[in-house]
Amino acid sequence: MGRLAAADVRAGRGAPPAGPGVYAFRDDGGRLLYVGVSRDLARRVRSYFAPGIPRGAKQGRIARLATSVAWRTAPSVLEALVLEARTIGREKPWFNRRLKDAGRHVWVRVDPRDPFPRLEVTRTLAPGPWRYVGPLPAGRALRRALDALADALGLRTCPGSLAPDPAARACLRLDLGQCSAPCVARTKRGAYGRLVMRALAALGGVDVDAVRAVGARASPAPASLPPAIASALAALRAARRASQVVVVVPAAREAGHRLIAVAGGRLRLAVSAPRPFDLQAAFARVAAALTLPADAIVPRDALDEIRVVTAWLASPIGRAAAVDVGRLGHAAAWRRVQALAAPGPLFVEASAAAARP
């Protein structure tokens, strides 16, 4: 970590080091104003004090209020992005706004504020009490599986909120045996909540808070589903678990590479391999980290991290650096890691240094 007075940066008397990392501005009362991330800390922090920035722009307002800047370097850009997301989630700086697009992935979400919630598919992660399951592969297979699951368990699919009215008229899904009809008070809130929890369990799991939020008093027994539906849901769960990758990137501040384990959009472990003969042990450690079970319902404080990690993995750099262990298997993944970390200038330098007395 490092720290400088904002006046020193403004006057050109100092700056953070070059390379990836996270920076934070504070005001004269010590309050955290803004947390940011950059591939080049020195250039990014100096840019806040460049002439010509409008005073009303966010960057100009931050520079005007800031009295100090602190930073923490990171071994890679991906680790810097995760550090930024975790810091923002923990500290909630004044100028930061996050939680937007989740990249190529989709989520199944439930709104616990609704007495009779639906299973919804979304690409957007929003703050608040939502419960999310994912990330999951987008497409017709997911929507067909969710529709079949709703029909099998009797969950409503109609939009909007409900005001149960026994005198009202239900839709055709009640006549077909596909809905428990909370709209006409055929099902009470607690019983309906247990159906929702069975649906979430079929998708991969539940948590105690989610059970309570929808009015169910205990976790339900596993749903007994027709074979075709059970098979489709098993494929979705496998796809979610298969989001297990090892990222191989050059280390930013040392020789060799960083191997980073990512599961379900969250960083599990990062290990350095400064020399070629360190690579196999590093891969064994990150591959072992991927075998730990992932949360089915995503903790709210992890949503920003998942958003930035999945977006980075969907970028050209991320796609080139990621090794899909879930799809390839251990042996093929290890061969791919070796290819990505093939001897180059960094490893040659490290090998030569190791050979010197």
C-alpha angles and dihedrals in degrees: 000000000000139000136198136175111257088231090061092052091046091051093047094246095124148355140180117273122273119261135062124323148108127278131195132197122209131188128229091276092056093251116148109246105175142353120203141170132221143174086225113034095186096054095041097050093046089052091068090066098042116126119257099039108137112248092227095053117099092246091051093048092050092050091048094051099038120100097171141022126205129186144186121205121224132208092232141008093252092053089049090053091051092047090052093049093048092047092050091048092050101039102028097209118212099245100039122104120175143153107090131125119010094206119232094343130091133206137211109226138185125201108221090193088070112082088213106030127189130219104254130188116219141168093199124083111210130188119245136062098324116134113219131198116193158338091249134173112266122231147081094303091064094047093047091050092049092048090050091047091051091049093048095050098035098245118161119248099185117116126245132029125307133233102190112230120178089201094055126097120250125218128256092272090075091055089049092051092244100117134048087216104228086169090074094036094255089133129038123224097257094049091047090048090057089054090053091050091050088053093050090046089053088054093052115294149319138238132220095248092052091050092053094042094063095044101258115135098208141012109278128237115263114282117256102223135177111267095250092054093043089052093050092049091047088055090052092050090049090051090052092049090046089065086097115124140164112219116210115198135155112264111253100218106021141041119278130019144305119232112204125191114215122183125175090352094304129111109244103175141345123205132183122230103188094168132038093247090055092062100083095050090047091051091049091055097048093042089053090051089057092059093067113102117259126225110263093204107048118234111243093235090059098056096091092048091051091048095054095040095050090046091051092048089052092053121093091253092049095047090051093049101043124094112197102221092175092059102033101039127228100291097046091043091054091053090050092050089052090052093050092048094043114152110284136147094303096049093040089055091048093048092050091049091050091050094053116095 
